[in-house]
């Protein structure tokens, strides 16, 4: 619901449990009044407007009003250079070098539903009754430039989306040096900031810091959202837990360089901004042109972080992801990469696919090495035609043989990259992203194609369309294994991302039956922007079950289980050399988009039977896992265990996973797990072994018997143990 107090020029966006209120200040700019728990609407919120006592040295916004300075006020989209010394939301530069602007209120429009952003991924609606949108129009008369601020509030989701759009109506060029997607001024700084940080093979580890006076931020300058920081942060009260207290989540629907900045000023107020990273950014806005920022998503919860996460999960699953696969159960796949790397031929792949079908897998994926002369990682990227020495019948022939085994066929690509040792480079050396007459940095023996060039984008669409059309491909793993260096001009990283989105829009529209999975050296581009085109992401190249506890737990703060690729791999693990049981590896991977990547042909009869049972178990619980409500029970970042539960919407079924990292002697009363999300009045059967009411399970919990009842006595170690509990309502 959107309420307008026309006389006082106040705007009230009201969600199911949230209110967001702002107004037009006396300088005709926008001031922020309130964001938080839902409050009733009234004819005036003037009493929310705080007039601070001004001190000596105040710099007045206007000479006719010596007591009014923007430094003292909360604002909606603050500008640079006119009495507000905090970080601005935007900065424009005119041809004479001036960076001062004055965008004043001109009007508004309200409409049902939500419009798509041109050339950018965003949330959406399927019915105009799902949401209401408010668009505020402001104008700088000197620049003859308009600014449109867009707010969408969902009817049945505690979600507010924001973005900004600049339109140059003048006769001179304007440079945009900074254009954040939103700003939010909060009245105090009694918050902790949570962000998801890491690196390759340890993405999205949870980091928490208390806000302090000054600036704290995370960002990426790598040309991708990156494995190092994720475009998602939380501000929570110090006493907020998973189940109680205030938290605000901020996510950017964008896959490139970003900045999430939190500033606490000298009045202890907090300003949050998020958007395209202004570092090394300058966008030339020519007369008649417009520039649109990526969309930001803001979620408020008064009931802890689990509720906030569930809101994001549902939104990303239902109104960010799109296409035929959005609401479908995802197939259980097996990928050949860790089984063969580059050493395979057609017969071996078909044999692996045949064995996969017999074990119960539904999709076989051929990874890197099938194209050009690709026998190692030094050659052939860009040459997307089959290596006939390995695949004498081409991709078409291989795909048909795999499909004849009654299993789907998928293929790996890395379309954004190029090898110097390739036919593509011989023909188009100028397509590489780099600075002329400068040395090129090399990562993983490869270079980046400049997607800002239309001819490059056309080549990628054309060559991939040929492969997708000629073979029975139902799945594509889209990889990206290096970050940008030698950037030629300051708006190139954003133009590159816009070019990538254009390619993905065309291909996913043209081939709607293909399930696309995003990968970037694992989870190096796990963001809402990519989920708009590819509904699942390879969470990390690290498949070690114990590290995956941290990775998947951290990722779940924002992203749903159905979006997380999670695989069982061989031991010793190829990333950590750790040995964990097949049971533990299956249990961890089951809380995600389930698959395997190891050599199925090496299984003995006992292992085959175990794998069959795990696959059957996942299929029985797949809809629950992929579409249920997920709760974090115990954090691997805080102790020696992790525990999760997924509950169906009717609260009739649930799946619990409990993971003990290191064995502990004589655990006593700590050997239990407290559940969440159940109906307190329903009776549940737990693994068919005993029955308990929901209130018992959510207060007393499941108490573990002595270890030897659940854990095999012949195990090499009692470390790295897991147990899954299936709950069913007793009718």
C-alpha positions as CSV (number, residue, x, y, z in Angstrom):
1,X,0.0,0.0,0.0
2,X,1.2,3.5,-0.8
3,X,-0.3,6.5,1.0
4,X,0.2,10.1,-0.1
5,X,-0.4,13.0,2.3
6,X,-0.6,15.6,-0.5
7,X,-0.8,18.7,1.7
8,X,2.3,17.8,3.7
9,X,3.9,16.1,0.7
10,X,4.6,12.9,2.7
11,X,4.8,9.4,1.3
12,X,4.1,6.2,3.3
13,X,5.0,2.8,1.8
14,X,3.4,0.1,3.9
15,X,4.1,-3.6,3.6
16,X,2.6,-6.5,5.6
17,X,4.8,-5.6,8.6
18,X,6.9,-2.7,7.4
19,X,6.6,1.1,7.0
20,X,8.8,3.4,5.0
21,X,8.1,7.1,5.2
22,X,9.7,10.2,3.6
23,X,8.7,13.7,2.7
24,X,9.6,16.8,0.7
25,X,11.7,19.1,2.9
26,X,11.5,22.9,2.7
27,X,14.4,23.1,0.3
28,X,12.4,20.9,-2.1
29,X,14.6,17.9,-1.7
30,X,13.6,14.6,-0.1
31,X,14.0,13.9,3.6
32,X,13.7,10.5,5.3
33,X,11.4,10.1,8.2
34,X,11.1,6.5,9.2
35,X,11.8,2.9,8.3
36,X,11.0,-0.1,10.4
37,X,8.1,-2.0,12.0
38,X,4.7,-1.2,10.4
39,X,2.8,1.7,11.9
40,X,-0.6,3.1,11.2
41,X,-1.1,5.7,8.5
42,X,-2.2,9.2,9.6
43,X,-2.8,12.6,7.9
44,X,0.5,14.0,9.0
45,X,3.9,12.8,10.1
46,X,5.3,16.3,10.8
47,X,6.0,15.3,14.4
48,X,8.6,12.8,13.0
49,X,10.6,15.6,11.5
50,X,13.4,16.5,13.9
51,X,14.8,20.1,13.9
52,X,18.2,19.8,15.6
53,X,19.9,22.5,17.6
54,X,22.5,24.0,15.2
55,X,25.9,24.7,16.5
56,X,28.5,27.3,15.9
57,X,30.1,26.9,12.5
58,X,26.9,25.7,10.8
59,X,27.0,26.1,7.0
60,X,23.5,27.0,5.9
61,X,22.0,25.4,2.8
62,X,20.6,28.8,1.8
63,X,21.5,32.3,2.9
64,X,17.9,33.1,3.6
65,X,17.6,30.3,6.2
66,X,20.8,30.3,8.4
67,X,19.4,27.5,10.6
68,X,18.9,24.9,7.8
69,X,21.8,22.7,6.9
70,X,21.6,19.3,5.2
71,X,24.3,18.0,7.5
72,X,21.7,17.7,10.2
73,X,19.0,15.9,8.3
74,X,18.1,12.4,7.2
75,X,17.7,12.3,3.4
76,X,16.4,10.0,0.7
77,X,19.0,10.5,-2.0
78,X,21.6,13.0,-0.8
79,X,23.7,14.9,-3.3
80,X,27.3,16.1,-3.3
81,X,28.6,19.5,-2.3
82,X,25.8,21.4,-0.6
83,X,26.2,21.3,3.2
84,X,26.0,17.5,3.7
85,X,29.6,16.3,4.3
86,X,28.6,12.6,4.4
87,X,29.1,10.3,1.4
88,X,26.5,11.2,-1.2
89,X,24.2,8.9,-3.1
90,X,25.3,10.5,-6.4
91,X,27.7,12.9,-8.0
92,X,27.3,14.5,-11.4
93,X,29.9,16.6,-13.2
94,X,29.0,19.2,-15.8
95,X,31.2,20.2,-18.8
96,X,32.6,23.1,-16.8
97,X,33.9,20.8,-14.1
98,X,31.3,21.7,-11.5
99,X,30.0,18.8,-9.4
100,X,27.3,20.7,-7.5
101,X,23.7,19.7,-8.2
102,X,20.3,20.7,-6.9
103,X,17.6,18.2,-7.7
104,X,14.2,19.5,-6.5
105,X,10.9,17.9,-6.2
106,X,8.6,18.1,-9.3
107,X,6.0,15.5,-8.7
108,X,5.2,11.8,-8.4
109,X,3.2,9.0,-10.0
110,X,1.8,5.8,-8.4
111,X,0.9,2.7,-10.4
112,X,0.0,-0.9,-9.8
113,X,2.6,-3.5,-10.4
114,X,6.2,-3.0,-11.3
115,X,8.0,-2.1,-14.5
116,X,11.1,-4.0,-15.6
117,X,14.5,-2.2,-15.8
118,X,15.8,-1.7,-19.2
119,X,18.9,-3.9,-19.8
120,X,19.2,-4.9,-16.1
121,X,17.9,-7.8,-14.0
122,X,15.4,-7.0,-11.4
123,X,12.6,-8.3,-9.3
124,X,9.2,-8.5,-11.1
125,X,5.5,-9.3,-10.6
126,X,3.3,-11.7,-12.5
127,X,0.1,-9.7,-11.5
128,X,-0.1,-6.0,-11.1
129,X,-1.9,-6.6,-7.8
130,X,1.2,-8.0,-6.3
131,X,2.9,-4.7,-5.7
132,X,2.5,-0.9,-6.0
133,X,5.2,1.4,-7.3
134,X,5.9,5.1,-6.5
135,X,8.1,7.1,-8.8
136,X,9.4,10.5,-7.6
137,X,10.5,13.1,-10.2
138,X,13.1,15.6,-9.4
139,X,14.9,18.1,-11.6
140,X,18.1,20.2,-11.7
141,X,17.2,23.3,-13.7
142,X,20.8,24.3,-14.3
143,X,21.8,20.9,-15.7
144,X,18.4,20.4,-17.3
145,X,18.6,16.9,-15.9
146,X,15.8,14.8,-14.4
147,X,16.2,12.3,-11.6
148,X,13.6,9.6,-11.1
149,X,13.6,7.6,-7.8
150,X,11.5,4.4,-7.9
151,X,10.2,2.6,-4.9
152,X,8.2,-0.7,-5.1
153,X,6.4,-2.2,-2.1
154,X,5.1,-5.7,-2.3
155,X,1.6,-6.5,-1.0
156,X,2.5,-9.9,0.6
157,X,6.2,-9.6,1.1
158,X,8.1,-7.4,3.5
159,X,10.2,-6.2,0.5
160,X,11.0,-2.7,-0.8
161,X,13.0,-2.2,-3.9
162,X,14.7,1.0,-5.0
163,X,16.6,2.3,-7.9
164,X,17.4,5.7,-9.6
165,X,17.3,6.9,-13.2
166,X,19.0,10.1,-14.6
167,X,17.7,11.6,-17.9
168,X,19.8,14.4,-19.6
169,X,17.4,16.8,-21.2
170,X,20.1,19.4,-21.8
171,X,22.4,20.2,-24.6
172,X,25.7,19.3,-22.9
173,X,27.2,16.1,-21.7
174,X,27.0,15.2,-18.0
175,X,29.4,12.8,-16.4
176,X,28.0,10.5,-13.7
177,X,30.9,9.9,-11.2
178,X,28.7,8.2,-8.6
179,X,25.2,6.8,-8.8
180,X,24.2,4.5,-5.9
181,X,21.0,2.6,-6.1
182,X,19.7,4.0,-2.8
183,X,20.5,5.7,0.4
184,X,18.9,5.0,3.8
185,X,19.6,7.3,6.8
186,X,18.9,5.7,10.1
187,X,18.7,7.7,13.4
188,X,21.3,5.7,15.4
189,X,24.2,3.4,15.1
190,X,23.4,0.7,17.6
191,X,23.8,-2.0,14.9
192,X,26.1,-4.8,14.0
193,X,27.0,-5.2,10.3
194,X,27.1,-8.7,8.9
195,X,28.7,-9.4,5.5
196,X,29.7,-12.5,3.6
197,X,33.5,-12.5,2.9
198,X,36.0,-15.1,1.7
199,X,38.1,-16.1,-1.3
200,X,38.2,-19.0,-3.8
201,X,37.2,-22.3,-2.0
202,X,35.9,-20.5,1.1
203,X,33.3,-18.1,-0.2
204,X,30.6,-16.3,1.9
205,X,32.0,-16.8,5.4
206,X,30.0,-14.8,7.9
207,X,31.8,-11.7,9.3
208,X,30.2,-9.5,12.0
209,X,31.4,-6.1,13.2
210,X,29.9,-3.5,15.4
211,X,29.3,-0.2,13.7
212,X,31.6,2.6,14.8
213,X,31.8,6.3,13.9
214,X,33.3,6.6,10.5
215,X,33.0,4.5,7.4
216,X,32.8,0.7,7.1
217,X,32.2,-0.9,3.8
218,X,32.7,-3.9,1.5
219,X,33.2,-3.7,-2.2
220,X,34.5,-5.4,-5.4
221,X,36.7,-3.9,-8.0
222,X,37.3,-7.2,-9.9
223,X,34.7,-6.8,-12.6
224,X,32.5,-9.3,-10.9
225,X,30.6,-9.4,-7.6
226,X,33.5,-11.7,-6.5
227,X,34.2,-14.5,-4.0
228,X,35.8,-12.0,-1.7
229,X,32.7,-10.0,-0.9
230,X,29.1,-10.5,-1.7
231,X,26.7,-7.7,-2.7
232,X,24.6,-8.3,0.4
233,X,24.8,-7.0,4.0
234,X,22.7,-7.0,7.1
235,X,22.4,-4.4,9.9
236,X,21.1,-6.0,13.0
237,X,20.7,-4.9,16.6
238,X,23.3,-6.4,19.0
239,X,20.7,-8.5,20.8
240,X,19.2,-9.8,17.6
241,X,19.3,-13.6,17.1
242,X,18.0,-15.9,14.4
243,X,14.5,-15.7,16.0
244,X,14.1,-12.4,17.6
245,X,15.1,-8.7,17.2
246,X,15.4,-6.3,14.4
247,X,17.5,-6.9,11.3
248,X,17.6,-5.1,7.9
249,X,19.0,-6.9,4.9
250,X,20.2,-5.2,1.7
251,X,20.9,-7.0,-1.6
252,X,22.0,-5.6,-4.9
253,X,20.6,-7.2,-8.1
254,X,24.0,-6.8,-9.9
255,X,27.0,-8.9,-10.9
256,X,29.8,-6.4,-11.3
257,X,31.8,-3.9,-9.3
258,X,29.8,-2.9,-6.3
259,X,30.0,-0.9,-3.1
260,X,28.0,-1.4,0.2
261,X,28.9,1.5,2.4
262,X,27.8,2.3,5.9
263,X,28.8,5.6,7.5
264,X,28.2,6.7,11.1
265,X,28.4,10.5,11.4
266,X,29.2,12.8,14.3
267,X,25.6,12.8,15.4
268,X,25.6,9.0,15.7
269,X,23.3,8.6,12.7
270,X,23.9,5.9,10.1
271,X,23.8,6.2,6.4
272,X,23.7,3.1,4.2
273,X,24.4,3.3,0.5
274,X,24.7,0.5,-2.1
275,X,25.3,0.4,-5.8
276,X,27.8,0.4,-8.6
277,X,31.3,0.9,-7.1
278,X,32.2,4.6,-7.9
279,X,35.9,3.5,-7.9
280,X,37.1,3.8,-11.4
281,X,33.6,4.6,-12.7
282,X,32.5,7.5,-14.9
283,X,29.4,7.3,-17.1
284,X,29.1,9.8,-20.0
285,X,25.4,10.9,-20.1
286,X,25.0,12.6,-23.4
287,X,22.0,14.8,-24.3
288,X,18.9,12.8,-24.7
289,X,20.3,9.7,-22.9
290,X,19.3,8.1,-19.6
291,X,21.2,6.0,-17.1
292,X,19.5,3.5,-14.8
293,X,21.1,2.1,-11.6
294,X,20.8,-1.5,-10.6
295,X,18.0,-2.4,-8.3
296,X,18.5,-2.7,-4.6
297,X,16.3,-4.9,-2.3
298,X,15.6,-3.9,1.3
299,X,14.1,-6.4,3.8
300,X,13.1,-5.5,7.3
301,X,12.4,-8.1,10.1
302,X,11.5,-7.6,13.7
303,X,11.6,-11.4,14.3
304,X,15.3,-12.1,13.8
305,X,17.5,-13.1,10.9
306,X,15.8,-16.3,10.0
307,X,12.6,-14.4,9.1
308,X,14.6,-11.9,7.0
309,X,16.4,-14.8,5.2
310,X,13.1,-16.6,4.5
311,X,11.8,-13.4,2.9
312,X,14.9,-13.2,0.6
313,X,14.7,-16.9,-0.2
314,X,11.1,-16.7,-1.3
315,X,11.7,-13.5,-3.3
316,X,14.8,-14.8,-5.1
317,X,13.2,-18.1,-5.8
318,X,9.9,-16.7,-7.0
319,X,10.4,-13.2,-8.2
320,X,14.1,-12.9,-9.3
321,X,14.6,-16.3,-10.9
322,X,12.6,-16.8,-14.1
323,X,11.7,-19.3,-16.8
324,X,10.7,-22.9,-17.2
325,X,13.0,-24.1,-14.4
326,X,11.9,-21.6,-11.8
327,X,9.3,-23.8,-10.2
328,X,10.5,-27.2,-11.3
329,X,12.4,-29.7,-9.2
330,X,16.0,-29.7,-10.3
331,X,17.6,-32.9,-11.6
332,X,20.3,-34.8,-9.7
333,X,23.4,-34.5,-11.8
334,X,26.8,-36.1,-12.0
335,X,29.7,-34.0,-13.3
336,X,32.8,-35.7,-14.8
337,X,35.3,-33.0,-13.8
338,X,37.0,-34.3,-10.7
339,X,36.7,-37.9,-12.1
340,X,38.6,-37.2,-15.4
341,X,39.7,-33.6,-15.6
342,X,40.9,-33.3,-19.3
343,X,41.6,-37.0,-19.7
344,X,38.5,-38.6,-21.3
345,X,37.1,-39.9,-24.6
346,X,33.6,-40.5,-25.9
347,X,33.3,-44.1,-24.8
348,X,34.4,-43.3,-21.3
349,X,31.9,-40.5,-21.0
350,X,29.1,-42.7,-22.3
351,X,30.1,-45.5,-19.9
352,X,30.0,-43.0,-17.0
353,X,26.5,-41.8,-18.2
354,X,25.3,-45.3,-18.4
355,X,26.5,-46.1,-14.9
356,X,24.9,-42.8,-13.7
357,X,21.5,-43.8,-15.0
358,X,21.7,-47.2,-13.3
359,X,22.5,-45.6,-10.0
360,X,19.6,-43.2,-10.2
361,X,21.1,-39.9,-11.6
362,X,19.0,-37.8,-13.9
363,X,21.6,-35.6,-15.7
364,X,25.1,-36.2,-16.9
365,X,27.3,-33.1,-17.3
366,X,30.5,-33.1,-19.5
367,X,32.8,-30.4,-18.1
368,X,35.9,-28.7,-19.5
369,X,38.0,-30.3,-22.2
370,X,35.5,-31.2,-25.0
371,X,36.3,-28.4,-27.5
372,X,39.1,-27.1,-29.7
373,X,42.5,-28.7,-28.7
374,X,41.7,-28.5,-25.1
375,X,43.9,-31.1,-23.4
376,X,44.9,-28.6,-20.6
377,X,44.0,-25.1,-19.5
378,X,46.4,-23.3,-21.8
379,X,44.4,-23.5,-25.0
380,X,41.3,-23.2,-27.1
381,X,38.9,-21.0,-25.0
382,X,36.7,-19.3,-27.6
383,X,36.9,-22.3,-30.1
384,X,33.5,-23.8,-29.2
385,X,33.6,-26.6,-31.7
386,X,34.1,-30.2,-30.6
387,X,37.5,-31.9,-30.2
388,X,37.1,-34.8,-32.7
389,X,40.1,-36.7,-31.2
390,X,38.1,-37.1,-28.0
391,X,34.6,-36.9,-29.5
392,X,34.7,-38.4,-33.0
393,X,31.0,-38.0,-33.4
394,X,31.0,-34.4,-32.1
395,X,28.9,-33.0,-29.3
396,X,25.8,-34.0,-31.3
397,X,26.8,-37.6,-31.5
398,X,27.9,-37.8,-27.9
399,X,24.8,-36.1,-26.7
400,X,22.6,-38.5,-28.6
401,X,24.5,-41.5,-27.1
402,X,24.1,-40.1,-23.6
403,X,20.4,-39.4,-24.1
404,X,19.9,-42.9,-25.4
405,X,21.0,-44.1,-22.0
406,X,17.8,-42.4,-20.7
407,X,19.6,-39.6,-18.9
408,X,19.7,-35.9,-19.7
409,X,22.9,-34.3,-21.2
410,X,24.6,-31.1,-20.1
411,X,27.7,-29.3,-21.2
412,X,30.3,-26.9,-19.7
413,X,31.2,-23.5,-21.4
414,X,33.3,-20.5,-20.5
415,X,32.0,-18.1,-23.1
416,X,33.4,-14.9,-21.7
417,X,37.0,-16.0,-22.0
418,X,39.7,-16.5,-24.7
419,X,43.0,-18.3,-24.9
420,X,45.8,-16.8,-27.0
421,X,46.4,-20.3,-28.3
422,X,43.1,-20.4,-30.2
423,X,41.7,-19.9,-33.7
424,X,39.5,-17.1,-32.2
425,X,42.5,-15.2,-31.1
426,X,44.3,-15.7,-34.4
427,X,41.3,-14.1,-36.1
428,X,40.3,-11.4,-33.6
429,X,43.2,-10.4,-31.3
430,X,41.5,-7.1,-30.8
431,X,38.6,-8.7,-29.0
432,X,40.7,-9.2,-25.8
433,X,40.0,-6.8,-23.0
434,X,43.2,-4.8,-22.4
435,X,45.1,-1.6,-23.0
436,X,46.9,-1.2,-26.3
437,X,50.7,-1.3,-26.2
438,X,50.5,-2.4,-22.5
439,X,51.5,-5.8,-21.1
440,X,48.5,-8.1,-20.4
441,X,48.1,-9.8,-17.1
442,X,47.2,-13.5,-17.3
443,X,45.0,-15.5,-15.1
444,X,44.5,-19.3,-15.4
445,X,46.3,-19.0,-18.8
446,X,43.4,-17.1,-20.2
447,X,42.1,-13.6,-21.1
448,X,38.7,-11.9,-21.1
449,X,36.7,-11.1,-24.2
450,X,35.5,-7.5,-24.3
451,X,31.7,-7.9,-24.0
452,X,31.2,-4.2,-24.5
453,X,31.8,-4.8,-28.2
454,X,28.6,-5.7,-30.2
455,X,30.6,-8.0,-32.5
456,X,31.9,-10.0,-29.5
457,X,28.4,-10.4,-28.1
458,X,27.1,-11.5,-31.5
459,X,29.8,-14.2,-31.8
460,X,29.1,-15.6,-28.4
461,X,25.3,-15.8,-29.1
462,X,25.8,-17.3,-32.5
463,X,28.4,-20.0,-31.6
464,X,26.6,-21.1,-28.5
465,X,23.3,-21.1,-30.4
466,X,24.8,-23.6,-32.9
467,X,26.0,-25.9,-30.1
468,X,22.7,-25.7,-28.2
469,X,20.7,-26.4,-31.4
470,X,22.7,-29.3,-32.8
471,X,22.9,-31.4,-29.6
472,X,20.2,-32.6,-27.1
473,X,21.5,-30.2,-24.4
474,X,19.2,-29.7,-21.4
475,X,21.7,-28.1,-19.0
476,X,24.6,-25.6,-19.4
477,X,27.3,-24.8,-16.8
478,X,28.4,-21.3,-17.6
479,X,31.8,-20.7,-16.0
480,X,34.0,-17.6,-15.6
481,X,37.5,-18.2,-14.2
482,X,39.3,-14.8,-14.0
483,X,38.7,-11.2,-13.0
484,X,39.4,-8.0,-14.9
485,X,42.7,-6.2,-15.3
486,X,44.0,-3.6,-17.7
487,X,40.6,-1.9,-18.0
488,X,40.8,0.6,-20.9
489,X,38.2,3.2,-19.7
490,X,36.2,3.9,-16.6
491,X,32.8,2.8,-17.6
492,X,34.0,-0.5,-19.2
493,X,33.3,-2.8,-16.2
494,X,29.6,-1.7,-16.2
495,X,29.3,-1.9,-20.0
496,X,30.8,-5.4,-19.8
497,X,28.1,-6.4,-17.3
498,X,25.4,-4.9,-19.4
499,X,26.8,-6.8,-22.4
500,X,26.8,-10.0,-20.4
501,X,23.1,-9.5,-19.4
502,X,22.2,-8.8,-23.0
503,X,23.8,-12.2,-24.0
504,X,22.1,-14.1,-21.2
505,X,18.7,-12.5,-22.0
506,X,18.9,-13.6,-25.6
507,X,20.1,-17.1,-24.9
508,X,17.8,-17.9,-22.1
509,X,14.9,-16.6,-24.1
510,X,15.9,-18.5,-27.2
511,X,16.5,-21.8,-25.3
512,X,14.0,-21.8,-22.4
513,X,14.2,-25.6,-22.0
514,X,17.9,-25.4,-20.9
515,X,18.7,-25.2,-17.2
516,X,21.6,-22.7,-16.9
517,X,23.9,-22.9,-13.9
518,X,26.2,-20.0,-13.2
519,X,29.8,-20.6,-12.1
520,X,32.8,-18.3,-11.5
521,X,35.7,-20.4,-10.2
522,X,32.9,-21.7,-8.0
523,X,31.0,-19.0,-6.1
524,X,32.8,-15.9,-7.5
525,X,29.6,-14.4,-9.0
526,X,26.9,-15.7,-6.7
527,X,24.4,-12.8,-6.7
528,X,20.8,-11.9,-7.5
529,X,21.8,-10.5,-10.9
530,X,22.9,-13.9,-12.1
531,X,20.0,-15.7,-10.5
532,X,17.7,-13.6,-12.8
533,X,19.0,-15.6,-15.8
534,X,20.4,-18.7,-14.2
535,X,18.3,-20.1,-11.3
536,X,21.2,-22.0,-9.7
537,X,24.8,-21.3,-9.0
538,X,27.8,-23.5,-8.3
539,X,28.3,-22.5,-4.7
540,X,32.1,-23.2,-4.5
541,X,34.8,-25.3,-6.1
542,X,35.4,-26.6,-2.6
543,X,33.4,-29.8,-2.2
544,X,34.9,-30.7,1.2
545,X,31.8,-31.4,3.4
546,X,33.2,-29.7,6.5
547,X,34.2,-26.4,4.7
548,X,30.8,-26.6,2.9
549,X,29.1,-26.4,6.3
550,X,30.4,-22.8,6.6
551,X,29.9,-22.0,2.9
552,X,26.3,-23.2,2.7
553,X,25.4,-21.8,6.1
554,X,26.8,-18.3,5.2
555,X,25.2,-18.4,1.7
556,X,21.8,-19.2,3.3
557,X,21.7,-15.7,4.9
558,X,20.5,-14.4,1.6
559,X,20.1,-17.2,-1.0
560,X,17.7,-20.2,-1.1
561,X,18.8,-23.8,-1.0
562,X,17.5,-24.4,-4.5
563,X,20.1,-21.9,-5.8
564,X,23.1,-23.7,-4.2
565,X,24.9,-26.3,-6.3
566,X,26.1,-28.9,-3.7
567,X,28.0,-32.0,-4.8
568,X,29.5,-35.2,-3.3
569,X,33.1,-35.7,-4.4
570,X,35.9,-38.1,-3.8
571,X,38.2,-38.5,-0.8
572,X,40.8,-37.4,0.1
573,X,39.0,-34.2,-1.0
574,X,40.8,-32.5,-3.9
575,X,40.8,-29.1,-2.1
576,X,41.5,-29.9,1.5
577,X,42.7,-33.5,1.4
578,X,40.3,-34.3,4.2
579,X,38.6,-37.7,4.5
580,X,34.9,-37.7,5.4
581,X,32.4,-40.5,5.2
582,X,30.2,-40.9,2.1
583,X,27.2,-40.5,4.5
584,X,28.5,-37.1,5.8
585,X,29.2,-35.9,2.2
586,X,25.7,-36.9,1.1
587,X,24.0,-35.3,4.1
588,X,25.8,-31.9,3.6
589,X,25.2,-31.9,-0.2
590,X,21.5,-32.8,0.4
591,X,20.9,-29.3,1.7
592,X,21.3,-27.8,-1.7
593,X,21.0,-28.6,-5.4
594,X,22.2,-32.2,-5.1
595,X,24.8,-33.8,-7.3
596,X,28.0,-35.8,-7.5
597,X,31.4,-35.3,-9.2
598,X,33.6,-38.3,-9.0
599,X,34.3,-41.5,-11.0
600,X,31.3,-43.7,-10.7
601,X,33.1,-46.5,-12.6
602,X,35.3,-47.0,-9.6
603,X,32.5,-47.8,-7.2
604,X,32.4,-51.3,-5.6
605,X,29.0,-53.0,-5.1
606,X,28.6,-51.8,-1.5
607,X,29.3,-48.1,-2.5
608,X,26.8,-48.4,-5.4
609,X,24.1,-49.6,-3.1
610,X,24.8,-46.8,-0.7
611,X,24.7,-44.2,-3.5
612,X,21.4,-45.6,-4.7
613,X,19.9,-45.2,-1.3
614,X,21.1,-41.6,-0.9
615,X,19.7,-40.7,-4.3
616,X,16.4,-42.3,-3.5
617,X,16.2,-40.4,-0.2
618,X,16.9,-37.1,-1.9
619,X,14.3,-37.7,-4.6
620,X,11.7,-38.5,-1.9
621,X,12.6,-35.2,-0.1
622,X,13.6,-33.0,-3.1
623,X,10.5,-30.8,-3.2
624,X,10.7,-30.3,0.6
625,X,14.4,-29.3,0.4
626,X,14.2,-27.1,-2.7
627,X,10.9,-25.3,-1.9
628,X,10.5,-25.6,1.8
629,X,11.2,-23.0,4.6
630,X,14.8,-23.2,5.7
631,X,15.9,-22.5,9.3
632,X,19.4,-22.3,10.7
633,X,19.6,-24.1,14.0
634,X,23.3,-24.2,14.9
635,X,26.1,-22.2,13.4
636,X,29.5,-23.7,12.4
637,X,30.9,-20.2,12.9
638,X,30.0,-20.3,16.6
639,X,30.8,-23.8,17.7
640,X,31.7,-27.4,16.9
641,X,28.5,-28.2,15.1
642,X,26.0,-27.1,12.5
643,X,22.3,-27.9,12.2
644,X,19.6,-27.0,9.7
645,X,16.0,-27.8,9.2
646,X,13.7,-27.5,6.2
647,X,9.9,-27.4,6.8
648,X,7.1,-27.6,4.2
649,X,4.5,-24.9,4.0
650,X,1.8,-27.0,5.7
651,X,4.3,-27.9,8.5
652,X,3.5,-31.6,8.0
653,X,7.0,-32.6,7.0
654,X,10.5,-31.5,7.9
655,X,14.1,-32.6,7.3
656,X,16.8,-32.0,9.9
657,X,20.5,-32.2,9.4
658,X,22.9,-32.2,12.3
659,X,26.7,-32.2,11.8
660,X,29.4,-32.6,14.5
661,X,32.7,-31.4,13.3
662,X,35.1,-32.9,15.9
663,X,34.3,-35.7,18.3
664,X,33.8,-34.7,21.9
665,X,34.1,-37.2,24.8
666,X,31.1,-37.7,27.2
667,X,29.0,-34.9,25.6
668,X,26.3,-35.0,28.3
669,X,23.2,-32.9,27.9
670,X,24.7,-31.0,24.9
671,X,24.0,-33.9,22.6
672,X,20.7,-32.6,21.3
673,X,19.3,-30.3,18.7
674,X,16.5,-27.8,19.2
675,X,14.2,-27.6,16.2
676,X,12.2,-24.6,14.7
677,X,9.4,-24.0,12.3
678,X,7.1,-26.8,13.4
679,X,3.5,-26.7,14.4
680,X,3.6,-26.9,18.2
681,X,0.3,-28.8,18.3
682,X,1.1,-31.4,15.7
683,X,2.6,-34.8,16.6
684,X,5.5,-35.9,14.4
685,X,7.2,-39.2,13.8
686,X,11.0,-38.8,13.9
687,X,12.7,-41.3,11.5
688,X,9.9,-43.7,12.3
689,X,11.6,-44.3,15.7
690,X,9.6,-42.3,18.1
691,X,6.8,-39.6,18.2
692,X,6.9,-36.2,19.7
693,X,4.8,-33.0,19.5
694,X,6.1,-29.9,17.8
695,X,6.3,-27.9,21.1
696,X,8.5,-30.7,22.6
697,X,10.8,-30.8,19.6
698,X,11.1,-26.9,19.6
699,X,11.8,-26.7,23.3
700,X,13.3,-30.0,24.5
701,X,14.7,-31.0,21.1
702,X,15.9,-34.3,19.7
703,X,18.3,-35.9,22.3
704,X,21.0,-38.0,20.7
705,X,21.5,-41.6,21.9
706,X,24.9,-42.9,22.6
707,X,27.2,-42.5,19.5
708,X,27.5,-46.1,18.6
709,X,23.8,-46.3,17.9
710,X,24.1,-43.9,15.0
711,X,27.8,-44.0,14.0
712,X,29.5,-47.1,12.6
713,X,32.0,-48.7,15.0
714,X,34.4,-49.6,12.2
715,X,34.8,-45.9,11.2
716,X,38.3,-44.6,11.1
717,X,37.4,-41.6,13.1
718,X,34.5,-40.2,15.1
719,X,35.1,-36.7,13.7
720,X,33.0,-35.3,10.9
721,X,29.7,-37.1,11.8
722,X,26.3,-36.4,10.6
723,X,22.7,-37.4,11.1
724,X,19.6,-36.6,9.2
725,X,16.1,-36.8,10.8
726,X,12.9,-37.0,8.8
727,X,9.8,-35.7,10.5
728,X,6.3,-36.6,9.4
729,X,3.1,-35.5,10.9
730,X,1.2,-38.4,12.6
731,X,-2.4,-38.0,11.3
